[in-house]
Amino acid sequence: MNPRAWQDPWRLMLAVNIAVVTGVFLYKIRLPPYVPYIHLLVDYHFGFTKRALIGAIVALFSAKVPVWLVFALSGAVWLITLELFVKLFRRTFSFDDKHLPLFTFMAGSPFFLKNFMHTLGHFDIYGCAFAICLVLLPARSVAFVLLAAVASMILILIHHIHLLMYVPTIGVIVVLRYYLVQGLDRRNIAAGIAAASCVGLLFFAAQYLGTMTVPEAEFVGYLQSRMADPGRSNFLSFSYIWYQPLSREIADTWARMPSNILGVPVFALLIWLHTPLWKYFADLIRALSSELQRRIVIAAILTVSAGYLIMFAIVFDYSRWVSNWAVCMFLILHAVKALPATHAVPPISTDDRKTIILGWIVTLVPRVGIVRPF
């Protein structure tokens, strides 16, 4: 290792983060991927089906699905997301020494890449990757609005809960990068209304028309025919997901609420550990040159957060929701940085003792989890 890294705590933190991510990966591939694997088996064989897009794409290339494909596919998506984020950060801030703390609090956050590594095979990371692409792409015409709508619809076909998880953040990116810059006219207002309507209609179709209607035994038999190793039939115990109505999901969530709510103080502590990052974000918002833009950004943050509160009430994967909320804040921060400001905001201090301690804690926390903290 470069001797300079040992003298600079922020460079050393990045090295430690790489080691932590590697450890999380080695741990993850030892676990059976129950839900992620069954998602690769489900396609449109029985007609329009929720949560079936990824499985349908896999079916185009392979009639049989091996278990290792879960880790190969999700690992490739993780690497693509890492590359996209590095490119985004380089374009927004650059990789000079003064921005290393900011990069550490984002890329090294247990909410972000480390937790995506822990949740390999789950669908959350697709929303993050699509949102990063929309921050990177030029937003000079109404085509950007339509592209965002297409991305949102793809995400809903992957899993309809993206309507609350990443589609609101995509909407915020469109507002901040396109509408605040280009202004409003009849053409782009109509495009925005049409895009939002299409996304909403697809969500309701997935939620209420995408439930499996054939007998569960027939559905399970088809899934087993797609397994490369039919002996792993224990993976099919989650087939009920494609039959479960929203009312049952809400009932299950509230039944688990008394125990799951105990994790809220831990989530609050993890969020507090990122205090230097949140302070920098607040300074960016205060520095915006327009009071209207400041109000829109605050309203956008509240809207995205409200979507996650709704998810808390209907699906019990709390650790994932908190983690993805934080990732959405990171991406909105990048979009806000591109808006006109009255002055340059000082970066996070590189030598403040409290900031360094918080940076080390954030670095050493390996992930947040899926349902309960850790």
C-alpha positions, 0 to 999 in steps of 0.5 A: 500500500502507498505509505501516504495512505497510512498517513491519511486516515481517509485513504486508509478508510477506503482501503478498509472499506474494500476489505469489509465489502470483500468480507461481506461478499464471502459471507453472503455467498455461503447463504442460500438465496431463497427469495432472490433465486425464486425471482429468477424462476418466475416469468410470464408463462402464466400471463402478466405476472408481478415481479417477473421481468428479471426471470423472463429475461433470464428465461430468454437465455436459459431454460434451466436456472442454476443457483450460482446465477443469483450471485453472478447476475447480482454481482455484475449489477453491483459492480456496474452500480459501483462504477456508475457511482464512482463516475457520478462522484467524479463528475460532481465533486472530483476525487481530490483530497478535500472530497475524500471524507464525502466519498467515504461517508457515501461509498463507505456507508453501511447503507449503500454499497456494503448493504447492497452486497449483503442483499445480493439478488434483491431488486433494490439495487436496480432502482439505485442504478437507474437513478444514477444513470438519470443523474449522469445523462443530459436533461436538455429535452422532454425525452429525458422525462420520457426516459425517466418514465420508461426506467420507472416502468421497468422498475415496477415490472421488476417489483412494484414496490419501486413505486415507493422506493426509487420512482419518487427519487427518479421523479425528484431527479427529473424535477431538479435536473429538467423542470427547474432548468428548462422551466414549464411549458405546455409540451413538457407539462403534458409529457410529465402528466402522461409519464406519471399516468403511465407509471401509475397505471402500470403499478395498479396493473402489477399490484392487482392484475399480476397476482398468480391465478393458477393453482399453487401446485401448478405454479410450483411445478412449473418453477421446479421444471426451471430449476437446474437442481430440482432437489433444492425444492426448499427454495420454492417455499416462498411461492406464496408471494405471488398469491399474497394480496396487499391486505395480507402483507400489511397484516404480516407487517403489523403482526411483526411491528412490536419486535421490528420497531425495536430496531428504530433506535439503531437506525437512528444511531446509524443515520446520526453517524452520517452527521457530517454528510447531512450537515453538508447536504443542508449547507448545499440547500441553504446555498441555493440561489433561489428560495423557490428551489430551496422549497422544492428541494425540501418538499422533494426530500419530504415526499421521498421520505413519506414514500418510505414511511408508507413502505414501513407500514406495508412491508417489514424489510425495515433495514432495507427500506432505511438503507435505500432511503439514505441512498436516495438522499445521497443521489438527491444531494448530487442533483442539488449540487448541480443547481445554481448556488450563491456561494461555494459550500466548504467540503467536509473537514478532513482533519476534524477529530469528531468527523474522523471518528464518525468516518471510522465507525461508518467504515467499520459497520459492515451492513445494515441488514434486511429486516432487523439491524445487522 
